[in-house]
Amino acid sequence: MFKLFKKKSKIDKLQDEYRRLLEESYKLSFTSRRESDKKQAEADIVLQQIESLKSN
């Protein structure tokens, strides 16, 4: 109920960004494979950041 006022943690923000990048990559895969691969690479970088935060 009060989640509306709760601030997102750094990991939550990165997970949202990761999900958004994967969706963009999927949509781009129909039109431009090169652009899709770029978005996938960006998503992989964000995933590495998430994993490093979780391990600390």
N, C-alpha and C positions, 0 to 999 in steps of 0.2 A: 504494500500500500504506500509506503513512504520511499519506495525506490526512485520515485520521480525526483526527489531532492538529493539523492545520493550521488556523489561524484564518482566518475569512472576511474578505475586504477589505470596505471600505465599499461598493464597487460591487457586489460579490457579494450583500451583504445587501439592497441596494436592488433588484437584479434579482429576488431571491426575493420581496420585497414586491410588486414590480410584477406578477409572474406570479400571485401569490396574489390580488391585487386584480382582475386580469382574469378569473380563474376565478370569483370571487364575482360579478362583474358578469354573466358569462355565465349563471350559475345563477339570478341574480335576474331576468334578462331574461324568464324564463318566467312569473314571478308579478307583478313590479312594475317597470314600465319606469322609473319615477322613481328608485327605489332603485338600479337598474342604472346609470342615468346618473350618479348620485352616485359610485358605485364607479369608474366609468370616468373621471370627473373627478379622483378621487384618484390613479388610476393614471397619468393624464397628468402630474400634478404630480411624481410619483416619477420618471417618464421624463425630465422636464426636469432633475431633480437628477442623474440618471445621465449625461445628455448634458453637463451643466456640469462634472461631475467628470472625464469623459473628455477634455474639451477643455483642461483645465488641466494 
